Structure formats: structure tokens, C-alpha cells
Amino acid sequence: MTAEEFQLWTKAMKAAGIVTRETSCQELLKISNASYHNYKKRGAPYHIALACSALLHKKKAYGQ
């Protein structure tokens, strides 16, 4: 996931009404503030891209 795609995901999460602020995206992903800002600047790894897709489509974690 490129940095641009990650930023578009945060905007899509807001537009969908899933979150109201960027820090909510960070909290949903269960990542540190440093990681969140790193992904915004440099892109995110594949497992984070999968999590982003699941969250946008309102999927729950496996087993929940």
C-alpha cells in the first residue's frame, strides 16, 4: 500500500462515517503513532493494507 493509498484510505474511512478523526484509524489498526505517521509518509506493508481493507468494509477480526 503506497503512502498515497494509505492517505486515501483514511479519507474513505471518514467519508464512510466509520471514524471521525485520523487518530481513530490509528486506534482501529492498533498501531503506534510513529507507525501511523510512517505509513502516511512511506506506505504500509501488505498486512496493514489487508487490515485497512477489512476495516473499510466493516469486517470483524477472525474469531470475533
N, C-alpha and C positions, 0 to 999 in steps of 0.2 A: 504494500500500500504506500503510495507516494505521499509526501507531505501535503501536496495539494488535495489528494483524495481524502486524507485524514481530516483536513480542514473542512472539506465539503461534507463529510460525514457529521461533524459537529453541527454544521448549519442544518443538515437534514434532520438531525435529532431534535433541534429546536423547532423547525418548521412542522414536524410531525407532532409536536406537543409532548414529546417523551421527556424532555428536560427543559428547564427554563434558563439555565446558565451553563457555561462551559465546565465549571468545576463539577457539575452533576455528571457529565460524561466521564470525567476522570474517576469519580466515585463508582460509577457503574462498572467501569473496566477494572476497578481495584488496582490501580497503578499509582505510583508516586507522582508528585507534582513535577519532579525533574523528568521522569519518563514521558509524561504527557507533553511537556514543552519540547522535549527532544523529538517526539513523533510529529509534532506540528512543524518542526524545522527540517527534519531529516527523513521523515517517513516512518512507518511502523512495520514490524515483522509480520509474517503470514498469520501466526496465531492470533495476533491482535486484530488483523483485518477480518478474520473469521468471527471473532467476538463482536466486532463493530457491526458486521452484517446481521448477526443473530440479535443484537440489541435493537437495531433499527427495525427489524421485523418482529419485535416483541416476543422473542423466544426465551424460554427459561433455560437455566443451566441443566445439563443432563442429570437426572435423578431428583430434580426439584419439582 
